[in-house]
């Protein structure tokens, strides 16, 4: 208590000055309308700015959670979209089916999607890879297909309980059956190692007709549903075999900015693989 009294006595002049200033401001802003309006306007601006900064900070803190929820919702919608595509394709193809034999509901989807986030990329050499934050504990296995919101990304190479490594299209080891959107001829997607935005579709018939901008889609594959976008034709490339045609393809997925991906889970994959491997 003595220390407090000593402090007050020692700084009494300053305390009196501060008190008088406070009283002066109170009198000025209380009995002068102009000064009061200036004060209120300034105070509102300061408070508004504070709330704005606070709101942005709160939104940033919850950004990861919101992004995760959005990715999970995207995975659900992708599964439903794939199911609808398959259902419509089967309905249009089977022209002899009558309403008497149609199911009351759409059958369960063959494919589901596991959302994941990219946590590391290696694009420093030909053997490029991508690491994501989902692994075997989340249902991820080798040979699962991977897509982004724009198109095909690659294939799962290895999976630990928490992480997975993906071979992207821009890796010499990557191969995928593909076709042009308006064609029934299938070819094979590969990468020549020259840049990160262009792959090649080869093994197409010499008579294959194409135009710049044609969409390249997945065809027969164990790990990808049909008609997933791979990229867009940019022109004809040099073919290693004169009996076939090769085209350059601008890859739909931007590997410079890809952050969120979906890992494709095929519930019939093991059954199909076991059956095909049993053939002598």
N, C-alpha and C positions, 0 to 999 in steps of 0.2 A: 504493500500500500504506500509506504514511504517513497519507494522508487517511482510509483505512478505520480504522486504529488510533486516530487522533485522534477519529473519530466514536464508536467504541466506548467510549473512555475518557471522552469528554464526556457520553455518555448511558448510562454504565454502571449508574447507579442505576435508570433506567427499564428497561433490559434485564434486570437482575436481578429487578426486580419482575414483569415479564412472565413470566420464566422460572419464578419461584416460583408465580405464578398458574396457569400451565400444569400444573406438577407437582401443585399442589393439586387441580385439576380431575381430573387423571388418577387420583390416589389416591382421591378421593371416588367417582368413577364406577366404578373398578375394584374397590373393596372394600366397596361399599354397594349391595346389590341393588336397593333402591327407586330410588335416584338413577340407577342404571344403566338401569333399565327406563324411567324418565322420559326419559332422554337418548335411548335407542334409539327410543322412540315419537315423540319430537319430530323426531329425525333422519329417521325414515321418512316423517313427514308432509312435511317440507321437501323431501326427495328426490322423494316422490310428486307434490308440487305442481310441482316443477321439471319433471318428466317430462310432466306434464299440459300445462303451458304450452308446453313444447317440442313436444309432439305437435300442439297446436292451431296453433302457428306453422308447423310443417311442412305441415299440412293446408291452411292458408291459402295458402302459397306454391304448392302444387300444385293449387289450386282451379281456376285457369283451364284447366290441362291436362285435368283431370278433366271439367270442364264441356264442353270441346271434344270430347272422346271420347264423352261422353254424347250430345251433339247429333248427332254423326256416326252413332252407333248408332241414334238416334231417326229419322234420315233413312232409314237402311237398313230399319228396321222399318216405316216409313210406306210405303215403296215396295212392300215385301212385302205389306202389308195391302191396299193399293190393287189390287195384282195379284190377290190372293185374292178381293176383292170383285168384280172384273170377271169372273174365272173362274167364280165361283158364279152371278153374274147371267146369264152366257151359258149356263151349264149348265141353269139352271132355265127359261130362256126357250125354249131349243131342246129341246122335249119329244120330237122325233122322232129325236134323236141316239141311237145305240145304242153299246154298249160296244165293238163292233168298230171304230168310227171314232174313239174317243177317243184322244187322245195319251197317251203314257206319262208325260209331264211337263207341267207348266203352262208355257205359252208365255212368252216374254220380255215384261217389262212395258213399256208405252208410256211410263210416267212414271218419272222418278228425281228425287231431291231433293238440293239443295245446302244444307247447313246454314250459317247465318250468325248473327252477333250484332248487335243494334241498338247503334249508337254515338252516334246523335243523333236527336232527335225535335223537330218543330216543330208545336205545337198551339195557337199563339197567334192564329190567324185562320182564315178559311174554307179557305184553300189549304194544308191540313196535309200534311206529308210525313214520311217516316222514312228515315234513312240507315243502311245496314248495311255490314259490313266485308268483303264479297265483291263482286268485279266481273268484268269481261270475262275477266281472266286465270284466273278460276275457272269460266268457262263461263256466266256470267250475261249475259243479253241483255234489251233492252227488251221489254215485253209478256209477261214471264214472271209467272205467278201466284205469290202468296206466302201461306203459311199459318203459323199458330202451332199449338201443341199443342191449342188449343181450337177453332180454326176459321179461316175466311178472314181474312187481314190486308189484302191489296191487290194491286197490280200494279206491276211494275218499270217506272219511267218512263225513267230513264237509267242508264248504267253506264260507269264509268271502269275502268281496269285493276284498281284495288284496291277501289273502293267502288261502291255502287249507291243510287239514290234511289227510294223506293217511294211511290206514291200509295195511301193507305189507303182503306178504306171511307168513313171520315169526311172525304171530300173531294168537293166538288160535281162534279168531273170523273169520278168513279168510277161505272161502270155494270156490272152483271153479271146475266145471266139466272139466275132462281131459281124455286123452287117450294116448296110445302108438302110435308112428308114423305109424307103419305097422299093426295096429289093429283097428277094428271097435267097440271094447268093451270100454265102458266109465266107468270111476271111479270118485273119488272125491279127490282133493288136499287139504291137511290140514297140520298142523304143530304140532309136539309133544312137542315143547318147549325146546328141548335138545341143539341145536346149531343153528347158524345163516346161515349155508350153506346147511342144509339138511331138506327137507320136506318129506311128505309121500303121495303116491297115493293109496287110499284104495277103497273098494267096487268093486274090479275087480273079475271076475269069477275065480273059483278055477283052471279052465283049461287054464287060460291065460298064454301064452308062452312069455318069455322075455329073454333078454340077457343084461349083464352089458354094459352100454353105450347107450342103446336104448333111443331115444329122446321122451320126454313127451310133448304133445301139448295141447292147449286149444281145447275143444270140444263144446258142446252146452252151450251157454252163452248169456245172455242179453247184457253184457257189453264188451265182448272181441270178436274180429273176430276169426274165426276158424283158427287152425294151427299156433298159436303164440307159440313160444318155452317157456316152463316153466322150464325144467331142463332135467337131464339125469339120468337114472336108475343106481344105484350103487349096488343094491342087494335086497334080500327079507327081509322084516321086520316082526315082530310079529303082527299078526292080532287079533283084538278084537272079531272077528266073524269067526268061523271055516268054514262058508259057503263062505267066500270071501278071496281074496288074497290081501296083502298089500306090497308095494314096497317102498324102500327108494329112494329118488330123490335128486341129487345134484342140487341145485337151480342155474339157469343160470345167474341170476343177482347177482353181488357181492355187498352186502349191506354195506360192509366196505368202498367201494370206489365210490358208485354211486353218481353222481353229477347232471347229466342232465337226464330228463325224458320226456316222451310224454304222455299227457292225451288224452284218446280216446273219441271222440265225435261222438255218433251214432245218426244220424238224424231221425231214425225210432224208437228210444228207447221209447219215450213217447207214441207213438201209440201202440207199442207192449205191453207195460206195462199196459196201460189202457184196452186193449182188454183182456189180460189174467186175470187182476183183476176183470173184469166184470163177469167172470164165477162163478156161485153160488156154 
